[in-house]
Amino acid sequence: MDRLDELGVFVRIVEEGSLVRAASRLRRSPPAVTRALAALEDRIGVRLVDRTTRRLAPTEAGRALYDKARTLVADYEAATAGAPDAPVRGLLRITAPVQFGRRHIAPMVSRFLDAHDGVEIELLLNDRNIDLFEEGIDVALRIGALADSTLTVRPVGHVRRLWVASPAYLKRRGTPRAPGDLARHEAVLGTSRGTIDWVFAGARRGAPMHMTGRLRVDDVETRLRAARDGRGIAQLLSYQVAEDLAAGRLVRLLQTWELPPLPVQLVTKGRAHRAPKIEAFLDFAAKRLLALPVLRPD
């Protein structure tokens, strides 16, 4: 095994968090992958991976080597990819918020697989922002401002936080005209260990309102259904309620007090990490996302 291949095995072990999964992705036996890791550790003279009860995790030295090794492996893949129109190959790991992923990313992934026979995709739908480096993610769709300035971003649109309720609820309880009116209304909230605040623009910019409600739900689809059923007023993102607003099942409220739109972006670990398969998916996805009406909110 040459040394670049050895580094490629190590990168896969870190990204999969498992020798068995890494072996499966590399189409090698687990003992062969274990021997490659041991040989690399012996040659460098440091332990690169710690084994825990749940998964493998890189040591501090392993993390430093992984950051450099992944760049080398990605550069090698790019250099040997052939002509610009050559087929892209390999595993892509993509993550997106659950509802957006189900509605828009999953169908896109299916079409991308149809266009590229040599590609495999793992799609992780999670409303938690998964760490791209720790989890070995190639592309993430993120909504809102990014905390990590080292990531490379491709903007694809915007969404808004909207307040909505069903026509039946508003007929029964009245329509709030200002944030202060919400004290007389029921709210369908997300779950939180602390206080849930709704923040308003306009005259109340930056002044949060502490919300209480008889129903708290950790799932967006269920919260949306409760709002449709007249359980109360909910705050949701514009893409989540677009179909219900168009069909008249929900009504948009307090539009004057809505906050500025949130950016939607495709995120990667940086150009140095972008193999041809990642570049191909970014171009494919960005074109389609930029055309989505739900990412151009009023």
Steps between C-alpha positions, in 0.01 A plus 500: 500500500650837397500785746233707326269202505584452867394858568180440302416206727563713809275779366220250441539355851465845657202593284313174560587476870523124460756256360224275370316781320826634361587156368158471340533837327850419381393148393777345710501262790490639857836333582661674201371837617614430857849409373518821296414710805752315718772541237434874475507542879824299524667703227397837649556388857177633651153366566259645245167351606336434838240227527192582709192292574303680227749577223857569402617856552825663389749609762636853490786375279250306291284808449800703385605225258142455375469868408818480289440149364149576379633796301771283344254225411249750356775668296613163367143408402464835324832463318415150376139567413582541130318737270253754644210295365628169641253308720519585869531212743503419870299543818330832576373570850234774502296646784195728511217596739237227520204661329698686236700186434191286452327749272786635291839334557392135481340534153808694386730227630303240307539694175873549566544124545321444169748734333815351659520121514829501689371698799365374833317737737429494871230755583477597868185696587535670835384833641819510706798663325730201459873577522634456147851403609405270786232317301682495166233702319573618145208740445249653743196715442489760775230754588609809692831663589802271527711483815803343325673756278738236356222342294447581134150623417291511183182707555185351344218713642320625810212402726302691762364422844123532473214496751204299377165367620201326345193695383287302747723600792495867400123495462472357850765711679544809280797619293797655684598838353810565712739290713326608821180329384671159524451497877136412431581214263609137508845417358628177347867496598814302445668330793764664717632456850489875550258776410386523139522853364348652188693803374339774293629768265343842457418696813593203720831421326715286725237478772421130556159386615499201733251251362308229678273240349314186594663307211872468437622278216855415393394402146429762234241296308305431818514866603377593154213254525400639839487852353283374212270334751440830680708430810657848498752736339832352389827652385645305209729562205349623175591190299331281762164677466506605133255232380256560787502876445437457127213258569344722768547243776712752694502879520815714529494729805691802633683553171606853600700355791684226310878489535735530199530184289742222590764392247488149355833364385687193385804454723823304454824474692691712248625486145802293600263221605281509191543193283331490155200317646443791743541766231256313277236477773542865602442615143207261456332593830563876489337536159184325620484666840537848351193425289283396797218751567507412873853641525386838368255604773297821482 
